[in-house]
Amino acid sequence: MTVFAPCRNLLEINVDIIQTMMFSVFVTTFLLGCTVSICCAWLLRRPKNLPPGPWSLPIIGYRAGSGLIHECYASLAQRYGPIFSFRRGPFLVVVLNNRDVIQQALVKNADVFSDRFTPKHVKLGIPASNPNASVVWSSGKPWGDLRKFGLTALRAFGMGKKSIEPHINLEVRYLCEEIEKLRGHPTNLLTMLNNTTANVICRIVFGRRFEYDDEEFQGILRGFFENFSTISGSDLVNVFSFLLYMPWYKDFRRNLSQSKSFIMAQLKLHTSSFEKDNIRDIIDAYLADEGISKDFTVEEFCRVVLDFFAAGTETTSTALSWAILYLCLYPDVQTKVQSELDTVVGRGRQPAISDRARLPYCEAALMESMRIRPVLPLSLPHTTSRSVSLGGFTIPQGTTIIPNIWAAHHDPEVWDDPDDFRPERFLENHDSPTVKKNDSWIPFGLGRRECLGAQLAKMESFLLFTNLFQRFEFKLPPDQSTHSKRGISGLTMPPEPYEVCAIER
């Protein structure tokens, strides 16, 4: 019997150890559960007098269902009102869904609503040495200084002036030559439109253009558009930063690195050839501006240039792609556009900015395409610099603000039959038509954060639109006589890929 005593003692000791371990696991699990519950309660607590909104999941927050996010928000606005709120991870988000509340926030309370919420994927591209090295995503005084510099530079190199018009028309001629080579065969024009709009902004930023067969430049453009589309599914990145380093973001990081390398090469070329008495473009303007060049190193200013280049390329080409699609789907509108062009301009010269006042139907058709399919259906996110009252609700400091441009453009209280494509809604005095303004038409945003290059974009869009429809009749291929109008969700909203036949007139 004594032989088994040590074994029995050992068994009793092991049982005690197991019981102790089980108790420790239980206590640890209980404490962890309490900690998580407390954290969830803290994260999901609702300050007093917040706008109403949908229920948010613990930790993750509110997740929209399938479909386009701007349409989901517009639907929620019908239930909760034009101002509603929800949690997205640790962030409180407020969505503004009509022109009145957007103006009240971004214009009347601009001092509070003009700061920018910077998503994690965007921070990946901003130098850690200077988080304000971005004309789009910075806030406060650094943003004010960069915006002032950007506006001055854009005005100096063509925005709102005739000096850029010859360059735009030159790019239009290159574009038309490429389209003519197709001889009416179906093709997706988006790549060509991207080249055209990219070269316009390249003239202003880099002082040069790039050929359509420049492989490096084409790779940079492809990377831009891939990253724009990737951003659509990146909400969770703001909650779980480590997702940025997962394999599925490898292409995003690679594209960003290639873009920065490309722009750094342009910056170095300018540094070596810079002459203070010969300012050629925005990069030279930076090198000549002692204030800006002191606040931002060449590496940091690379991100600022990236902002100019990205914002000036994708948005305008996407707007034109929508306009072409809609005029294919509504051939009667295309006929009226071309009839007006034939009467006012003829076929012997290119349309000019000076023709704009005499081409009201053309401008109305372009405005209507921007209304019904805004390039940025959701404006870039803002954040509140302090607690503020809006629409009878209290919006705490640090709240993320999302203006829903789509909802403002489809508000049935402002627009009759908002889902109908009808350029006439922008015309008045039909005997001698003129363009009628509507304050709810806000494709470039409102307030201090209105698109920096809005005037350039309007000029470029008008010239591209009128030149293309003067030269070509656009039709969908016979087997694609109908096409989806929904678009693809991302930072911007391009149409679903489509082919078009461009037939010389």
N, C-alpha and C positions, 0 to 999 in steps of 0.2 A: 504493500500500500504506500509505503513511504517513497517508493520509486516514482509514483505518479504525482507526488505532492508538488515538485517544482513545475511540472507541466500545468497542474491546476492553478498554481499561483500565477504562472505566466499567462494563462488564459484569462484569469481575472484581471490582470494588469492590462491586457489587450482590450478587454471589454471596457475597462475604465477609460482607456485612451480613446477608443472609438466613441464612447458616450460623450467624452469631453470635446472631441472634434465635431461631433454632430451638434452639440450645444453651441460651439463656436460658430459653425456654419449657420445655424438658425439665427443666432444673435446678429451675425454679420449681414445675413440676408434681410433680417428685420430692420436693422439700422439703415442698410442701403435703400430698402423700400421706403422708409420714412424720409430719407434724404431726397430721393427722387420725387416723392410726393410733395415735399416742401418746395423743392425747386420748381416742380410743375405748377404748384399753386402760386408761387411767386411770379413765374414767367407768364402765367395765364390770368393773373389778377387784372381786373378791369378798373382803371381809375374811374372816378365819379364823372358822370355826364359825358361819357364817350358816345360817339355815334353808334347806332346799333349795327349789327352785322352777324355773319354766320358763325357757328360754333367752330372753335379751333381745336385740333388734335393736340394732345400733350407733346411737348418737345418740338415736333415738326411744325405745328400750327395748322392754319387752314390750307387745304389743298383743293384746287379747283378740279372739276370733273373733266371729262374728255371734251375736246373742242377748243376753239380759239379763246384765249384768256380774256381778251377785251370784250368779246360777246358774253362770256360768263359774267364779267363785272357789270355789264349793262343789264343783264338779266337780274342780278342781285340788287341793282339800283331800283328796279321796278318793285322789289319786295321791301327793301329797307329805306329807300329814299335816295336822293342824289349824293348824300354823304354817308358812307358806311365804313366800318372798320373791322379788322380781324388781326390775329397774330400770325406771324410767319417766323417760326422759331422764337428767338428772344425779341424780335422786332415787332412793334406796333405799326400797322399799316392803315392808312386812311385813303380811300379812293374817291375822287371827285368826278361826278358824272354828268354835269351840264355846264354850259358856258358861264352862267351866273356865278356858280360856286367856284369855278376855276378862276374867273376874274377876281372874285372877292379875295381869294387866297394869293394868287400870283401877282396881282396888280395893286389892289388896295392894301394888302398886308405883305408887300414885297420884302420889307425888312426882315420878316420872320420866315417867309417861305422860300427864300432864294438860295439857301444852302443846298448842297447836293449830297444825296445818299450814294455812296460808292460801293457797288457790288464787289464781292471777293474776286471774281474772275477779272474785273477791271484793275483791281489793285495789283494783280499779278504783273501787269504791264507798266505800272508806274514805279519809277526808281524809289527804292527804300530810303535813299539819301534825301529825297524831297517829295513827300506825299502830295504836294500841291503842284507838281509838274504836269498839269493837264488843264487845257483851256475849257474842257467839257466837265471834268469831274472834280475840280478843286472848289473851294469855298472861301468866303471871307475876303480879306484884302488881297491875298495872292491871286484869287480868281479875278477880282476887279482890275488888278494891274494887267493880267494877261488878256482879259477881254478888251481893255482899252488899247493895248498893243495890237491885238488881232483885228479890231475894227479899223484902226488907223492903217494897218498894213493892207487889209482887204480893199479899203477905199483907194489907197495909193496904187494898187495893182489891178484895179478894174471893177470892183463891186459897185454897181449903180452908175458906172461911167461908160462912155463909148469905147474907151481904150481896150476893153476886153472883148468887145463885139467882133472885131475882125478875127481874133483867135478862135472864138466859138464858131464862127461861120467857116473858118478853115477846117476845124474838126468835123463840122457837118459835111463838108465836101468830101473829106476822107471817108466818112461813114457812108455817104451815098454811093461812093465808088465801090466800096465793099459790098453794099447791098445789090448794086447793079450786076456784079459778077455772079450773083445767084440766079439771075434770069428767071425770077418768079418761082423758083423751087422752094418748097417749104423749109424753113429753118427757124431756130430759136435765136432771136435777135439780141437776147440779153447780154451776151458776151461782147458784141459789137457796141451796144449802148454803154456798157461798163468802160470800154476802151475810150470812148468819146468823152464821157464825163470825167474820167480819170485824167485824161490829157488836158482838159480845161483847168482843173485844179493844179496839175503839175506845172502848167505855165505860170501860175500865180505863186506856187510854193517853191518849185525847183528852178523856174526860169527856162524850162525845156519841155518837150514832148517825147513820147516813146512810140516806136513803131508797133504795129499790130502783131508783128512776128518776133518781137523781143521776148525771148523765152523767160528771162529772169523777171521781167515786168509782168508777164502773164501769170507767172507763178505767184507773185505778190498779190495780184488781184484775186486769184482763186483762193488764196489763203484768207484774204479779207472776208470774202463772202462765206467761206466755210465757218469762220469764227462768228460772223453775224448770226448765222443760223444755229450754231451751237449754243449761243447764249439763251435761246428759247427754253431749254430744259435745265437751266442752271440755278433755279431758285434754291434748291437744297444746298448748293455750294455755300450760300450765305449762312446756313445753319451749321453745316459740317464742312469746314474748310479743307479737310484732308482729301475730299473728293476731287479737288483740283489736281491731285497727284496720282489719281487712278489712271489705269491704261487708256480709258476712253477719252481722257483729256490730253493725251499725248500729242495729237494733231493740233489741238488748240495752242498748246505751248510752243510747238515747232513753228506754226504759222506766225505766231507773235514774235518769236525770235528772228525769223527770216525778215519780217517787216522792219523790225528795229535795225537789223544789219543793213538792209537796203537804204534806209533813211540816214543811218550813220555814215554810210559811204557818200551820200549826197552832201551831208554836212561837212565832211572832210574835204571834199572837192571844193566847196564854197570857201572854206577857211583858207585853202591854199591859193585861191584866185581872187580873194576879196579885195575890193577897192572902195574906200569910203566915199569917194566922189561918184561912184557908179553903182547905185543900189538896184539890183536886177530883180529881186523877188523877196519873198517873206524871210527866207534864210538870211539873205544879206541884211534885211531890216533888223533882224535879231542881232547879228554881229555888230551892226552900227549903233544899236541902242544900248548905251552903257548901263542903264538901269536894269533892263531885262537880262542882259548878258551877265550882269553881276549876280542877280538873284538865281539864275538858272545856268548850270554848266551845260556844255555842248551835249553831254550824254542825257541830261535831264530835259533839255529842250527838244531832244529827239522825240520824246513822248508828245510834246505840244505839236510838233510837225505831223506826227501820226494822227492826232485828232483832226487837224485840218484836212489831211489827205483822206481819211476814212469818211468823215462827215460830208466832204465835197464830192465823193465818188458814188457811193452806194445809193444814197437817198434819191438823187436826181434820176439815175438810170431806172430805179424801181418805179418812180412816178411815171416816167415815159412808157415803161413796159405796161403799166396798168392802162394808161391812156390809149395805147395802140390796141390792147385787147378789147377795151370797151367800144372803141369805134369800129372794130371788126364785128362785135356782137350787135351794134346798133348802126347799120350801114346808112340809115337815113341821116344820122348825125354826121357821119363822115362825108356824105354828099354835100350837106350844108356848109361844113368847114371848107371843103375844097371849092365850092361855088364862091364863097366869100373871098378866098385867096385868089381865085382867078379874076374876080372883079376888081379887087383892090390892088393886088400886086402883079398879077399876070404870071407869065411863065419865063419872062426874059431876065429876071433878076431874083436874088434871094430876098425873102422877107427880112425886114429890119425892125429893131426896137422902135424906131420912129413910126412904124406902121401900126403899132399896138392899139392906139386909140381908134383906128379905122377898121380893126378886126375884132369887134366885140364878141361875135359868135365863137370865134376861135378861142378867145380867152375864156369865155364862159364854159366851153366844152372842157378845157384843161382844168379849170377850177372845179367843175362838177366831178371830174375823175379823181381829183385830190380830196374832194369831200367824201365821196362814196367809198373810196379806198385810200384812206390816209396812209402814207408810208410808215409813220410811227403812230399806230393806233393808240398806244399808251406812251405818253410823254416820258422822257427820262425821269427817274425818281428824284424828288426833292426831299429835304428834311427840315424840320422846324428848329430854329435856333433858340426858341423859348416857348413856354406855354402860351396859348392864344385861344381866343374864342372865334369859332367859325360856324355860321349857320345855326347859332344857338347851342352848339356843342363845345366842349373843352378839348382842345388838341394839345397833349403834353409835349414838352420839349423833347427833341430827338425822334419824333414820329416820322416815319417814312410816308411821303405824300406822292400819290400816283394820279396825275390828271388823265382821265380817260377821253382822249380826243375822239375816238370812235363813237362813244356815247353822245358827245356834243354834236357830232356830225350826223347822227341818226336820231336826234331828239324830235319826236313827232309834234311837240308843241312849237317847234321852230320851223321844221321842214315838212311840208306837205308830202305824204307818201315818200318817206326818206329812203326807202329801198329802191325807188325808181331812179333810173339814170335820165336826168332831164336838164340839159344845159340852160334851158329857158328860165329856170328859177333864178339865174344870175343876171337876167336882162330886164330892163325896163324901157318904156317908151318904144313900143314895137314899130312905130312908123319910122323912127330914127333911133335904133337901139343903142343903148349904152350899157356898160357893165354896172350892175347893182351890187353894192357891197352888202355883206351880211356879217354882223359881228360874231356870229357863231361859227364862221369859217376860220378855223385856227390850225391849219396843218403844220405850221411852224412853231406852235406854242404861243404863250403869252408872257408878258412881264419881262423882267430883267434877264431871264434865262431863255427868251425867245431865240431861235436858231441864229447863230452869229452870222451865217452866210445866207440869210433868207432872201435878201435882195439879189444876190448873185444867182441863187437857185431859181428865183422867179424869172430872171432874164434868160438864163440858160434853158430852162424848161420851155419858155415861149418860143425861143429861136429854134430849138430842136423840133418841137411839135409842129410849128408852121412850115419849116423847111421840109420835113419828112412828108407831110401830107400834101405839100405843093408838088413834090416829085413823084410820089408813089400812091397807088391805091393798095390798101392792105386788106387781105382776106384770109380767113382761116381755111386750111385745106378742106376739101369736100368731106373727108372722113372725120373731120373735127369741127363740124359746123356749130357745135355747142361746146362750151368749156366752163369749168368751175370758176366761180367768182369769189371763192372763199379766201384764198390766199394761204400762205405758209407762216405759221407763228414763229417769231424770232425777235431780235431787237428791233428789226424792221419787218414789214410784211410784204414780201414780193408775191406776185401771182404764182400759182402752180405752173410748172414749166409748160410752155405751149409753143407750137410752130406757127408761122405765118408766111403767107405768100405775098411778096412785095412786087407789084406790077407797075412798071414805069407808065406814067400818064402821058 
